[in-house]
Amino acid sequence: QKEVEQDPGPLSVPEGAIVSLNCTYSNSAFQYFMWYRQYSRKGPELLMYTYSSGNKEDGRFTAQVDKSSKYISLFIRDSQPSDSATYLCAMSATRNTGKLIFGQGTTLQVKP
Amino acid sequence: NAGVTQTPKFRILKIGQSMTLQCTQDMNHNYMYWYRQDPGMGLKLIYYSVGAGITDKGEVPNGYNVSRSTTEDFPLRLELAAPSQTSVYFCASSRQGSTDTQYFGPGTRLTVL
């Protein structure tokens, strides 16, 4: 079993839809959770960061962590064609470490 | 402020050849990382460094070597290239640990034939 599981998609939605992207994990020690966005043929960039359980909102994006279920989600409201990218979840058990575990990434396409 | 730069952008190697992927950051970050990304497989950590002179293995270090003689540079060396090393390689840096924002370079696309 992989430490972090993420459905690779692809996921295709119409413009304006609410998108839900998810990751499950097996290591109960994970406390730091991130979402990175990667446009085609570019390096990833940090989108959202959450510590422990709970929700965090930033504009159209909401990150949610449920540690009891070992499940994290990223919601995108009013999706735009510019949101078309691959979304990678990433997590770590400790803060000042060199190692971050990434999911496989979910490819999202938002159609105009 | 260029951020993280990587050279070359593309490279084709023959089996058994060697090469060095260059990575430079101008943000004075302590931490630097090398990842590989295979199609549909996410990012796998190869090596990382917490400062000049200090490196450590990640998940998939076999077939690679690194050095960190300065804060700015973190080259990745491939010895005896194999087809399994065909991948996209990303270098990244962060001020503190891996949970701090990592800034990625544009990547190097490597094909080993």
gemmi code that builds the backbone of each chain (N, CA, C; Angstrom):
import gemmi

chains = {
    "A": [
        ("GLN", (0.845, -1.205, 0.000), (0.000, 0.000, 0.000), (0.878, 1.252, 0.000)),
        ("LYS", (0.549, 2.191, -0.897), (1.305, 3.431, -0.935), (0.965, 4.266, 0.291)),
        ("GLU", (1.938, 5.081, 0.727), (1.703, 5.941, 1.882), (0.646, 6.994, 1.605)),
        ("VAL", (0.620, 7.494, 0.389), (-0.342, 8.525, -0.016), (-0.984, 8.090, -1.322)),
        ("GLU", (-2.300, 8.056, -1.356), (-3.037, 7.642, -2.550), (-3.848, 8.822, -3.082)),
        ("GLN", (-3.764, 8.983, -4.403), (-4.502, 10.066, -5.045), (-4.971, 9.568, -6.396)),
        ("ASP", (-6.231, 9.757, -6.693), (-6.786, 9.325, -7.974), (-6.186, 10.196, -9.084)),
        ("PRO", (-5.519, 9.598, -10.052), (-4.841, 10.399, -11.081), (-5.779, 11.085, -12.064)),
        ("GLY", (-7.057, 10.676, -12.082), (-7.991, 11.255, -13.033), (-7.728, 10.703, -14.435)),
        ("PRO", (-7.933, 11.479, -15.493), (-8.225, 12.907, -15.457), (-9.667, 13.221, -15.057)),
        ("LEU", (-9.838, 14.422, -14.506), (-11.127, 14.912, -14.097), (-11.477, 16.086, -14.997)),
        ("SER", (-12.649, 16.006, -15.646), (-13.065, 17.049, -16.563), (-14.375, 17.637, -16.079)),
        ("VAL", (-14.428, 18.965, -15.920), (-15.626, 19.622, -15.414), (-15.915, 20.847, -16.261)),
        ("PRO", (-17.177, 21.315, -16.269), (-17.492, 22.563, -16.980), (-17.091, 23.764, -16.128)),
        ("GLU", (-16.808, 24.852, -16.797), (-16.477, 26.099, -16.101), (-17.589, 26.450, -15.105)),
        ("GLY", (-17.183, 26.900, -13.913), (-18.147, 27.273, -12.884), (-18.490, 26.158, -11.920)),
        ("ALA", (-18.079, 24.937, -12.212), (-18.376, 23.794, -11.341), (-17.557, 23.862, -10.058)),
        ("ILE", (-18.054, 23.161, -9.049), (-17.275, 22.961, -7.818), (-16.482, 21.672, -7.993)),
        ("VAL", (-15.192, 21.759, -7.741), (-14.303, 20.610, -7.914), (-13.862, 20.110, -6.545)),
        ("SER", (-13.848, 18.803, -6.398), (-13.349, 18.178, -5.172), (-12.206, 17.232, -5.522)),
        ("LEU", (-11.041, 17.494, -4.955), (-9.857, 16.658, -5.157), (-9.479, 16.051, -3.812)),
        ("ASN", (-9.088, 14.786, -3.824), (-8.906, 14.083, -2.554), (-7.629, 13.253, -2.512)),
        ("CYS", (-7.148, 13.064, -1.290), (-6.035, 12.151, -1.038), (-6.320, 11.374, 0.241)),
        ("THR", (-5.930, 10.118, 0.241), (-5.955, 9.330, 1.467), (-4.519, 8.951, 1.819)),
        ("TYR", (-4.293, 8.707, 3.103), (-2.940, 8.354, 3.528), (-3.008, 7.302, 4.626)),
        ("SER", (-1.890, 6.635, 4.829), (-1.881, 5.536, 5.792), (-1.088, 5.858, 7.062)),
        ("ASN", (-0.204, 6.843, 7.009), (0.654, 7.161, 8.141), (-0.043, 8.144, 9.087)),
        ("SER", (-0.472, 7.667, 10.255), (-1.208, 8.521, 11.188), (-0.328, 9.624, 11.797)),
        ("ALA", (0.982, 9.561, 11.567), (1.881, 10.584, 12.105), (1.881, 11.870, 11.262)),
        ("PHE", (1.349, 11.819, 10.056), (1.338, 13.014, 9.204), (0.542, 14.127, 9.890)),
        ("GLN", (1.149, 15.321, 9.924), (0.494, 16.469, 10.548), (0.451, 17.683, 9.622)),
        ("TYR", (1.346, 17.708, 8.648), (1.480, 18.859, 7.761), (1.013, 18.451, 6.378)),
        ("PHE", (0.071, 19.213, 5.830), (-0.579, 18.828, 4.590), (-0.543, 20.002, 3.611)),
        ("MET", (-0.171, 19.711, 2.404), (-0.036, 20.737, 1.385), (-0.685, 20.311, 0.084)),
        ("TRP", (-1.088, 21.286, -0.686), (-1.527, 21.073, -2.060), (-0.643, 21.912, -2.964)),
        ("TYR", (-0.062, 21.251, -3.956), (0.725, 21.929, -4.973), (-0.018, 21.848, -6.299)),
        ("ARG", (0.083, 22.908, -7.082), (-0.512, 22.952, -8.407), (0.621, 22.943, -9.429)),
        ("GLN", (0.446, 22.146, -10.466), (1.480, 22.031, -11.499), (0.859, 22.194, -12.875)),
        ("TYR", (1.203, 23.278, -13.548), (0.772, 23.453, -14.929), (1.655, 22.609, -15.829)),
        ("SER", (1.128, 22.319, -17.008), (1.817, 21.429, -17.939), (3.227, 21.923, -18.248)),
        ("ARG", (4.188, 21.043, -18.095), (5.600, 21.299, -18.402), (6.203, 22.406, -17.535)),
        ("LYS", (5.667, 22.553, -16.315), (6.206, 23.516, -15.359), (6.489, 22.807, -14.043)),
        ("GLY", (7.229, 23.481, -13.158), (7.428, 22.953, -11.825), (6.209, 23.216, -10.949)),
        ("PRO", (5.988, 22.392, -9.917), (4.862, 22.617, -9.003), (5.020, 23.929, -8.226)),
        ("GLU", (3.889, 24.472, -7.781), (3.898, 25.655, -6.928), (2.918, 25.430, -5.783)),
        ("LEU", (3.278, 25.915, -4.592), (2.439, 25.701, -3.426), (1.130, 26.478, -3.551)),
        ("LEU", (0.024, 25.768, -3.297), (-1.301, 26.374, -3.377), (-1.895, 26.583, -1.982)),
        ("MET", (-1.873, 25.534, -1.163), (-2.480, 25.589, 0.164), (-1.616, 24.804, 1.147)),
        ("TYR", (-1.640, 25.260, 2.396), (-0.895, 24.593, 3.466), (-1.805, 24.517, 4.689)),
        ("THR", (-1.889, 23.331, 5.285), (-2.724, 23.140, 6.472), (-1.954, 22.338, 7.497)),
        ("TYR", (-2.068, 22.761, 8.740), (-1.452, 22.004, 9.825), (-2.552, 21.296, 10.615)),
        ("SER", (-2.400, 19.999, 10.807), (-3.316, 19.165, 11.578), (-4.707, 19.168, 10.951)),
        ("SER", (-5.749, 19.005, 11.741), (-7.096, 18.886, 11.196), (-7.747, 20.244, 11.009)),
        ("GLY", (-8.838, 20.253, 10.233), (-9.606, 21.474, 10.068), (-9.654, 21.950, 8.641)),
        ("ASN", (-10.213, 23.135, 8.473), (-10.373, 23.744, 7.156), (-9.533, 24.995, 7.036)),
        ("LYS", (-9.154, 25.295, 5.803), (-8.480, 26.558, 5.516), (-8.976, 27.071, 4.179)),
        ("GLU", (-9.342, 28.331, 4.137), (-9.900, 28.901, 2.921), (-8.997, 30.005, 2.389)),
        ("ASP", (-8.868, 30.052, 1.060), (-8.086, 31.106, 0.409), (-8.735, 31.390, -0.930)),
        ("GLY", (-9.575, 32.414, -0.953), (-10.278, 32.757, -2.190), (-11.233, 31.648, -2.599)),
        ("ARG", (-11.058, 31.132, -3.798), (-11.944, 30.069, -4.293), (-11.519, 28.674, -3.817)),
        ("PHE", (-10.423, 28.595, -3.103), (-9.869, 27.311, -2.688), (-10.094, 27.064, -1.191)),
        ("THR", (-10.489, 25.829, -0.872), (-10.642, 25.406, 0.519), (-9.937, 24.071, 0.697)),
        ("ALA", (-9.048, 24.012, 1.681), (-8.375, 22.753, 2.017), (-8.993, 22.215, 3.295)),
        ("GLN", (-9.217, 20.914, 3.295), (-9.867, 20.270, 4.433), (-9.058, 19.052, 4.838)),
        ("VAL", (-8.862, 18.868, 6.142), (-8.117, 17.722, 6.648), (-8.973, 16.991, 7.669)),
        ("ASP", (-9.129, 15.693, 7.499), (-9.817, 14.847, 8.458), (-8.831, 13.771, 8.896)),
        ("LYS", (-8.136, 14.024, 9.992), (-7.101, 13.086, 10.430), (-7.697, 11.783, 10.923)),
        ("SER", (-8.916, 11.803, 11.444), (-9.521, 10.571, 11.949), (-9.771, 9.597, 10.814)),
        ("SER", (-10.052, 10.124, 9.632), (-10.283, 9.272, 8.454), (-9.052, 9.172, 7.567)),
        ("LYS", (-7.989, 9.899, 7.912), (-6.768, 9.951, 7.094), (-7.132, 10.354, 5.662)),
        ("TYR", (-7.763, 11.517, 5.559), (-8.351, 11.955, 4.296), (-8.206, 13.460, 4.203)),
        ("ILE", (-7.679, 13.947, 3.068), (-7.627, 15.388, 2.863), (-8.279, 15.736, 1.541)),
        ("SER", (-8.824, 16.939, 1.460), (-9.536, 17.376, 0.269), (-9.144, 18.801, -0.097)),
        ("LEU", (-9.257, 19.084, -1.373), (-9.128, 20.450, -1.883), (-10.376, 20.729, -2.704)),
        ("PHE", (-11.101, 21.807, -2.331), (-12.283, 22.206, -3.061), (-11.975, 23.477, -3.844)),
        ("ILE", (-12.429, 23.502, -5.076), (-12.287, 24.695, -5.914), (-13.688, 25.139, -6.302)),
        ("ARG", (-14.052, 26.346, -5.872), (-15.354, 26.889, -6.226), (-15.255, 27.697, -7.519)),
        ("ASP", (-16.382, 27.753, -8.244), (-16.419, 28.564, -9.470), (-15.170, 28.299, -10.318)),
        ("SER", (-14.963, 27.058, -10.671), (-13.740, 26.680, -11.388), (-13.621, 27.418, -12.720)),
        ("GLN", (-12.386, 27.728, -13.067), (-12.062, 28.481, -14.269), (-11.143, 27.644, -15.175)),
        ("PRO", (-11.154, 27.920, -16.481), (-10.216, 27.202, -17.372), (-8.767, 27.333, -16.917)),
        ("SER", (-8.435, 28.447, -16.272), (-7.070, 28.645, -15.783), (-6.719, 27.728, -14.611)),
        ("ASP", (-7.724, 27.046, -14.054), (-7.464, 26.062, -12.991), (-7.035, 24.715, -13.568)),
        ("SER", (-7.090, 24.564, -14.870), (-6.677, 23.311, -15.506), (-5.199, 23.061, -15.244)),
        ("ALA", (-4.917, 21.992, -14.527), (-3.557, 21.698, -14.084), (-3.582, 20.339, -13.386)),
        ("THR", (-2.415, 19.906, -12.941), (-2.328, 18.728, -12.086), (-2.172, 19.192, -10.646)),
        ("TYR", (-2.958, 18.605, -9.748), (-2.933, 18.981, -8.337), (-2.322, 17.830, -7.534)),
        ("LEU", (-1.267, 18.152, -6.817), (-0.526, 17.159, -6.040), (-0.724, 17.428, -4.562)),
        ("CYS", (-1.157, 16.413, -3.816), (-1.153, 16.549, -2.364), (0.224, 16.129, -1.858)),
        ("ALA", (0.594, 16.679, -0.711), (1.894, 16.350, -0.116), (1.760, 16.430, 1.394)),
        ("MET", (2.508, 15.618, 2.105), (2.373, 15.605, 3.549), (3.653, 15.169, 4.248)),
        ("SER", (3.740, 15.534, 5.520), (4.918, 15.221, 6.311), (4.514, 15.050, 7.768)),
        ("ALA", (5.308, 14.246, 8.485), (5.039, 14.029, 9.906), (5.672, 15.109, 10.770)),
        ("THR", (6.789, 15.645, 10.321), (7.501, 16.638, 11.134), (7.762, 17.881, 10.312)),
        ("ARG", (7.996, 18.994, 11.002), (8.088, 20.284, 10.317), (9.451, 20.486, 9.655)),
        ("ASN", (10.479, 20.485, 10.411), (11.804, 20.807, 9.864), (12.521, 19.535, 9.454)),
        ("THR", (12.042, 18.967, 8.367), (12.607, 17.740, 7.848), (12.878, 17.930, 6.368)),
        ("GLY", (13.625, 17.043, 5.783), (13.881, 17.147, 4.357), (12.887, 16.384, 3.513)),
        ("LYS", (12.017, 15.623, 4.138), (11.212, 14.688, 3.352), (9.736, 15.051, 3.346)),
        ("LEU", (9.211, 15.117, 2.138), (7.800, 15.372, 1.910), (7.311, 14.231, 1.027)),
        ("ILE", (6.161, 13.646, 1.375), (5.611, 12.554, 0.579), (4.503, 13.110, -0.302)),
        ("PHE", (4.648, 12.905, -1.616), (3.671, 13.413, -2.571), (2.730, 12.306, -3.037)),
        ("GLY", (1.492, 12.695, -3.331), (0.584, 11.809, -4.036), (0.909, 11.813, -5.524)),
        ("GLN", (0.205, 10.964, -6.270), (0.484, 10.823, -7.702), (0.053, 12.041, -8.504)),
        ("GLY", (-0.854, 12.836, -7.958), (-1.373, 13.980, -8.678), (-2.672, 13.659, -9.404)),
        ("THR", (-3.608, 14.613, -9.425), (-4.868, 14.499, -10.175), (-4.861, 15.565, -11.247)),
        ("THR", (-5.072, 15.127, -12.498), (-5.124, 16.075, -13.614), (-6.545, 16.586, -13.765)),
        ("LEU", (-6.698, 17.892, -13.723), (-8.004, 18.549, -13.822), (-8.082, 19.351, -15.108)),
        ("GLN", (-9.186, 19.203, -15.820), (-9.446, 20.040, -16.988), (-10.774, 20.748, -16.780)),
        ("VAL", (-10.776, 22.056, -16.863), (-11.995, 22.853, -16.747), (-12.329, 23.380, -18.136)),
        ("LYS", (-13.475, 22.938, -18.648), (-13.851, 23.295, -20.022), (-14.696, 24.558, -20.042)),
        ("PRO", (-14.384, 25.489, -20.953), (-15.163, 26.746, -21.031), (-16.595, 26.472, -21.483)),
    ],
    "B": [
        ("ASN", (15.661, 38.595, -9.545), (15.525, 37.401, -8.703), (15.018, 36.247, -9.558)),
        ("ALA", (15.919, 35.310, -9.915), (15.555, 34.253, -10.855), (14.891, 33.082, -10.159)),
        ("GLY", (15.031, 32.930, -8.834), (14.443, 31.789, -8.144), (15.343, 30.561, -8.277)),
        ("VAL", (14.771, 29.459, -8.769), (15.512, 28.220, -8.964), (15.699, 27.998, -10.467)),
        ("THR", (16.930, 27.850, -10.878), (17.211, 27.593, -12.292), (17.840, 26.222, -12.448)),
        ("GLN", (17.508, 25.567, -13.556), (18.026, 24.239, -13.852), (18.553, 24.203, -15.275)),
        ("THR", (19.654, 23.527, -15.446), (20.169, 23.275, -16.791), (20.667, 21.842, -16.866)),
        ("PRO", (20.570, 21.167, -18.039), (19.881, 21.656, -19.235), (18.374, 21.475, -19.122)),
        ("LYS", (17.611, 21.945, -20.082), (16.158, 21.740, -20.130), (15.829, 20.351, -20.661)),
        ("PHE", (16.601, 19.889, -21.611), (16.381, 18.585, -22.222), (17.737, 17.905, -22.415)),
        ("ARG", (17.725, 16.571, -22.365), (18.959, 15.843, -22.641), (18.613, 14.412, -23.012)),
        ("ILE", (19.313, 13.908, -24.007), (19.212, 12.490, -24.371), (20.566, 11.849, -24.089)),
        ("LEU", (20.560, 10.780, -23.331), (21.780, 10.064, -22.985), (21.723, 8.648, -23.537)),
        ("LYS", (22.880, 8.107, -23.803), (22.959, 6.687, -24.136), (23.197, 5.900, -22.846)),
        ("ILE", (22.768, 4.659, -22.861), (22.981, 3.779, -21.705), (24.465, 3.757, -21.350)),
        ("GLY", (24.752, 3.942, -20.067), (26.131, 3.894, -19.598), (26.830, 5.241, -19.540)),
        ("GLN", (26.249, 6.262, -20.190), (26.856, 7.587, -20.118), (26.577, 8.216, -18.751)),
        ("SER", (27.324, 9.276, -18.467), (27.137, 10.011, -17.220), (26.830, 11.466, -17.532)),
        ("MET", (26.197, 12.141, -16.590), (25.947, 13.563, -16.764), (25.634, 14.195, -15.414)),
        ("THR", (25.731, 15.519, -15.390), (25.388, 16.285, -14.197), (24.271, 17.254, -14.526)),
        ("LEU", (23.219, 17.206, -13.726), (22.132, 18.172, -13.824), (22.449, 19.300, -12.841)),
        ("GLN", (22.406, 20.519, -13.374), (22.764, 21.668, -12.548), (21.523, 22.319, -11.945)),
        ("CYS", (21.659, 22.816, -10.725), (20.584, 23.519, -10.036), (21.187, 24.650, -9.229)),
        ("THR", (20.624, 25.839, -9.391), (21.089, 27.021, -8.656), (19.889, 27.801, -8.149)),
        ("GLN", (19.978, 28.267, -6.895), (18.920, 29.133, -6.350), (19.557, 30.404, -5.798)),
        ("ASP", (18.818, 31.510, -5.951), (19.357, 32.807, -5.523), (18.557, 33.398, -4.375)),
        ("MET", (17.862, 32.548, -3.621), (17.014, 33.011, -2.523), (17.666, 32.787, -1.158)),
        ("ASN", (18.893, 32.324, -1.155), (19.634, 32.057, 0.083), (18.926, 31.023, 0.967)),
        ("HIS", (18.297, 30.041, 0.310), (17.599, 28.998, 1.049), (18.564, 27.943, 1.566)),
        ("ASN", (18.264, 27.450, 2.770), (19.109, 26.411, 3.348), (18.839, 25.045, 2.729)),
        ("TYR", (17.567, 24.730, 2.507), (17.190, 23.402, 2.055), (17.100, 23.360, 0.534)),
        ("MET", (17.630, 22.292, -0.025), (17.481, 22.041, -1.461), (17.154, 20.570, -1.688)),
        ("TYR", (16.446, 20.302, -2.788), (15.911, 18.953, -3.035), (16.047, 18.600, -4.509)),
        ("TRP", (16.183, 17.311, -4.758), (16.060, 16.779, -6.105), (14.931, 15.750, -6.110)),
        ("TYR", (13.996, 15.934, -7.056), (12.893, 15.005, -7.250), (12.939, 14.484, -8.681)),
        ("ARG", (12.355, 13.316, -8.863), (12.044, 12.850, -10.204), (10.539, 12.644, -10.311)),
        ("GLN", (10.022, 12.880, -11.506), (8.591, 12.741, -11.736), (8.384, 11.884, -12.962)),
        ("ASP", (7.863, 10.698, -12.749), (7.501, 9.803, -13.839), (6.015, 9.992, -14.129)),
        ("PRO", (5.574, 9.722, -15.349), (4.169, 9.957, -15.711), (3.205, 9.273, -14.743)),
        ("GLY", (2.281, 10.045, -14.190), (1.266, 9.506, -13.299), (1.788, 9.009, -11.963)),
        ("MET", (3.025, 9.375, -11.613), (3.613, 8.817, -10.393), (3.945, 9.862, -9.350)),
        ("GLY", (3.591, 11.105, -9.576), (3.902, 12.124, -8.577), (5.394, 12.387, -8.501)),
        ("LEU", (5.814, 12.979, -7.407), (7.216, 13.342, -7.210), (7.866, 12.393, -6.216)),
        ("LYS", (9.043, 11.900, -6.567), (9.805, 11.051, -5.666), (11.101, 11.775, -5.296)),
        ("LEU", (11.387, 11.846, -4.008), (12.581, 12.545, -3.540), (13.806, 11.677, -3.769)),
        ("ILE", (14.817, 12.243, -4.423), (16.054, 11.501, -4.698), (17.074, 11.777, -3.598)),
        ("TYR", (17.418, 13.035, -3.429), (18.341, 13.501, -2.392), (17.880, 14.869, -1.921)),
        ("TYR", (18.326, 15.243, -0.734), (18.092, 16.587, -0.253), (19.287, 17.056, 0.562)),
        ("SER", (19.313, 18.362, 0.802), (20.406, 18.960, 1.558), (19.839, 20.012, 2.504)),
        ("VAL", (20.330, 20.016, 3.733), (19.845, 20.993, 4.715), (20.808, 22.171, 4.855)),
        ("GLY", (21.869, 22.147, 4.086), (22.829, 23.245, 4.111), (24.103, 22.826, 3.413)),
        ("ALA", (24.970, 23.790, 3.162), (26.224, 23.488, 2.467), (26.996, 22.414, 3.222)),
        ("GLY", (27.443, 21.400, 2.482), (28.218, 20.311, 3.053), (27.418, 19.180, 3.641)),
        ("ILE", (26.076, 19.288, 3.641), (25.233, 18.266, 4.271), (24.200, 17.775, 3.264)),
        ("THR", (24.243, 16.471, 2.981), (23.252, 15.880, 2.087), (22.727, 14.589, 2.696)),
        ("ASP", (21.558, 14.166, 2.232), (20.975, 12.925, 2.736), (20.115, 12.301, 1.654)),
        ("LYS", (19.926, 10.980, 1.768), (19.157, 10.257, 0.774), (17.674, 10.466, 0.969)),
        ("GLY", (16.957, 10.419, -0.176), (15.512, 10.423, -0.144), (14.977, 9.026, -0.390)),
        ("GLU", (13.853, 8.951, -1.113), (13.201, 7.652, -1.362), (13.908, 6.816, -2.417)),
        ("VAL", (14.468, 7.468, -3.441), (15.004, 6.748, -4.599), (16.414, 7.217, -4.970)),
        ("PRO", (17.410, 7.037, -4.094), (18.746, 7.574, -4.347), (19.656, 6.734, -5.249)),
        ("ASN", (19.293, 5.469, -5.484), (20.201, 4.573, -6.213), (20.449, 5.055, -7.634)),
        ("GLY", (21.726, 5.118, -8.005), (22.106, 5.549, -9.347), (22.405, 7.033, -9.447)),
        ("TYR", (22.311, 7.731, -8.317), (22.514, 9.186, -8.305), (23.502, 9.569, -7.204)),
        ("ASN", (24.153, 10.719, -7.400), (24.991, 11.308, -6.363), (24.797, 12.811, -6.349)),
        ("VAL", (25.000, 13.414, -5.191), (24.869, 14.864, -5.070), (26.038, 15.408, -4.258)),
        ("SER", (26.189, 16.714, -4.352), (27.138, 17.438, -3.511), (26.550, 18.812, -3.254)),
        ("ARG", (26.957, 19.446, -2.191), (26.486, 20.802, -1.877), (27.671, 21.575, -1.277)),
        ("SER", (28.443, 22.152, -2.149), (29.623, 22.888, -1.691), (29.300, 24.348, -1.377)),
        ("THR", (28.203, 24.868, -1.938), (27.789, 26.244, -1.660), (26.304, 26.254, -1.330)),
        ("THR", (25.827, 27.343, -0.760), (24.390, 27.473, -0.484), (23.587, 27.489, -1.776)),
        ("GLU", (24.152, 28.059, -2.831), (23.386, 28.298, -4.053), (23.232, 27.078, -4.943)),
        ("ASP", (24.231, 26.191, -4.967), (24.280, 25.139, -5.983), (24.078, 23.744, -5.403)),
        ("PHE", (23.350, 22.921, -6.152), (23.070, 21.555, -5.703), (23.005, 20.654, -6.938)),
        ("PRO", (24.155, 20.273, -7.495), (24.152, 19.447, -8.710), (23.815, 17.991, -8.417)),
        ("LEU", (23.167, 17.359, -9.381), (22.802, 15.942, -9.313), (23.588, 15.196, -10.368)),
        ("ARG", (24.310, 14.178, -9.978), (25.159, 13.411, -10.875), (24.531, 12.057, -11.158)),
        ("LEU", (24.416, 11.727, -12.435), (23.980, 10.401, -12.858), (25.191, 9.646, -13.384)),
        ("GLU", (25.494, 8.540, -12.769), (26.590, 7.692, -13.235), (25.989, 6.471, -13.929)),
        ("LEU", (26.543, 6.088, -15.059), (26.098, 4.877, -15.762), (24.585, 4.900, -15.989)),
        ("ALA", (24.147, 5.844, -16.812), (22.721, 6.047, -17.046), (22.026, 4.768, -17.528)),
        ("ALA", (20.797, 4.576, -17.024), (19.976, 3.415, -17.391), (18.616, 3.905, -17.873)),
        ("PRO", (17.924, 3.111, -18.723), (16.597, 3.530, -19.215), (15.622, 3.851, -18.077)),
        ("SER", (15.786, 3.200, -16.924), (14.895, 3.461, -15.786), (15.056, 4.881, -15.224)),
        ("GLN", (16.110, 5.568, -15.641), (16.316, 6.944, -15.185), (15.704, 7.974, -16.134)),
        ("THR", (15.034, 7.500, -17.158), (14.264, 8.397, -18.020), (13.135, 9.002, -17.187)),
        ("SER", (13.122, 10.315, -17.091), (12.174, 10.986, -16.209), (12.306, 12.497, -16.377)),
        ("VAL", (11.459, 13.220, -15.661), (11.626, 14.671, -15.539), (12.176, 14.938, -14.141)),
        ("TYR", (13.251, 15.687, -14.074), (13.921, 15.958, -12.810), (13.670, 17.403, -12.381)),
        ("PHE", (13.212, 17.550, -11.154), (12.960, 18.876, -10.604), (13.870, 19.130, -9.414)),
        ("CYS", (14.429, 20.315, -9.399), (15.168, 20.802, -8.241), (14.262, 21.792, -7.510)),
        ("ALA", (14.351, 21.829, -6.191), (13.543, 22.752, -5.406), (14.363, 23.260, -4.228)),
        ("SER", (13.896, 24.360, -3.662), (14.561, 24.886, -2.467), (13.514, 25.447, -1.522)),
        ("SER", (13.857, 25.486, -0.228), (12.985, 26.104, 0.768), (13.846, 26.728, 1.849)),
        ("ARG", (13.267, 27.704, 2.529), (14.036, 28.415, 3.551), (14.359, 27.492, 4.731)),
        ("GLN", (13.332, 26.794, 5.210), (13.532, 25.888, 6.337), (13.293, 24.477, 5.837)),
        ("GLY", (12.455, 23.709, 6.497), (12.279, 22.308, 6.150), (11.340, 22.111, 4.984)),
        ("SER", (11.032, 20.835, 4.715), (10.223, 20.480, 3.543), (8.799, 20.998, 3.651)),
        ("THR", (8.313, 21.289, 4.860), (6.957, 21.794, 5.007), (6.885, 23.301, 4.783)),
        ("ASP", (8.027, 23.954, 4.693), (8.068, 25.342, 4.269), (7.818, 25.363, 2.761)),
        ("THR", (7.395, 26.485, 2.213), (7.116, 26.552, 0.777), (8.343, 26.124, -0.010)),
        ("GLN", (8.155, 25.133, -0.876), (9.233, 24.716, -1.753), (9.057, 25.417, -3.097)),
        ("TYR", (10.139, 25.983, -3.581), (10.147, 26.659, -4.872), (10.861, 25.751, -5.861)),
        ("PHE", (10.149, 25.442, -6.938), (10.655, 24.481, -7.897), (11.254, 25.168, -9.124)),
        ("GLY", (12.249, 24.514, -9.688), (12.772, 24.924, -10.970), (11.886, 24.425, -12.096)),
        ("PRO", (12.219, 24.753, -13.357), (11.384, 24.380, -14.496), (11.542, 22.930, -14.925)),
        ("GLY", (12.516, 22.229, -14.383), (12.677, 20.813, -14.704), (13.654, 20.538, -15.830)),
        ("THR", (14.196, 19.311, -15.806), (15.048, 18.796, -16.887), (14.427, 17.494, -17.369)),
        ("ARG", (14.153, 17.445, -18.667), (13.590, 16.214, -19.260), (14.729, 15.358, -19.772)),
        ("LEU", (14.900, 14.193, -19.160), (16.005, 13.310, -19.503), (15.478, 12.022, -20.109)),
        ("THR", (16.041, 11.649, -21.242), (15.726, 10.376, -21.885), (17.005, 9.568, -21.996)),
        ("VAL", (16.950, 8.321, -21.562), (18.098, 7.418, -21.670), (17.729, 6.307, -22.649)),
        ("LEU", (18.508, 6.232, -23.732), (18.218, 5.248, -24.778), (19.323, 4.198, -24.877)),
    ],
}
model = gemmi.Model(1)
for chain_id, residues in chains.items():
    chain = gemmi.Chain(chain_id)
    for i, (resn, *xyz) in enumerate(residues, 1):
        res = gemmi.Residue()
        res.name, res.seqid = resn, gemmi.SeqId(i, " ")
        for name, pos in zip(("N", "CA", "C"), xyz):
            atom = gemmi.Atom()
            atom.name, atom.element = name, gemmi.Element(name[0])
            atom.pos, atom.b_iso = gemmi.Position(*pos), 0.0
            res.add_atom(atom)
        chain.add_residue(res)
    model.add_chain(chain)
structure = gemmi.Structure()
structure.add_model(model)
structure.setup_entities()
